[in-house]
Amino acid sequence: MTAAALRAGLIGLGSMGRHHARVLAGLDGVDLVAVVDPMGDKNGWAQGAPVLSTVDELIALGIDYAVVACPTALHEEVGLKLAEAGVGALIEKPVADTVEGARRLVEAFESRGLVAGVGHIERCNPALRSLRTRLESGELGDVFQVVTRRQGPFPHRIADVGVVKDLATHDIDLTAWVTGQQYTSIAAHTVSKSGRPHEDMVSAVGKLSDGTMVSHLVNWLSPLKERFTSVTGERGCFIADTLTADLTFYSNAAVATEWEALQAFRGVSEGDMIRYAIPKREPLLVEHELFRDAVLGKSHDICTLRQGLRTVEVAAAVIESAKSGATVQLNPEGVAS
């Protein structure tokens, strides 16, 4: 006898919600019960599921968990309503648009013992999952620096937050996740060149709890779309391209250099280069499988709300630093001090 399928709902049927609907509709062990969107299903993205107008209607159907893919400004309101009803939630990143809102969500779900997570999708990118495993096994030795670049044209779906909360939160979370460290300081500059009310470019540098240096360049002002993560350590450098899910390792040379002009440089030199063959499954499908398993009590390999809160706290510190012109110090848990 097979176990009954989990009953899941989806809140928000926009550019990200439509992908959640597609994955949920085909996810083993899960039934997509209904979708909530006050605008209806004008594009036919609901995969045949009923489309409701309110979260209350969805809760009344009796669901085990919901995916929250509505605008960021509504995450707190929707999440608190789900928690009060005893419903677990996978909330799109960032978990909330303010630190205070994120803290209220953490308290609401944790106090009730509900499974809840944040959709930091880069944690499910094949290149970054492989990179994290390799760092954990010590393949790079001591880690010195993490550099990320995330740039491309403005996404018209975004209206309520700037590039720090929408895009830089990806890099903040993945940096802490792959290294297993937390931010202790951050300094940043932002600009707004496109006439929108929020920043559309940020450059930030910081330090992690083990002394690792970090650097993030994020913008909505480039015709070049780039998703680049570099981790440099004592044995070489890993480069992850999360657009193609490729991971490449550049090792330090193990052979003495005979070229006199290069011998003058006493640092490392180029060694072998390896591009790893990695199974490339769709990150969103992996994210949903991991959350389903967490709801079933089989696994806890998800981004928790508390981890999502820390990312929002660091993002707030980035914005604070850009406004004040000062470096913001954070404690190891990611809370600004």
Secondary structure by P-SEA (a helix, b strand, c coil): cccccbbbbbccccaaaaaaaaaaaaccccccccccccccccccccccccccccaaaaaaacccbbbbcccccaaaaaaaaaaaabbbbbccccccccaaaaaaaaaaaaaabbbbbccccccccaaaaaaaaaaaacccccccbbbbbbcccccccccccccccccaaaaaaaaaaaaccccccccbbbbbccccccccbbbbbbccccbbbbbbbbbcccccccbbbbbbcccbbbbbcccccbbbbbbccccccccccccccccccccbbbbbbcccccaaaaaaaaaaaaaaccccccccaaaaaaaaaaaaaaaaaaaacbbbbbccccccc
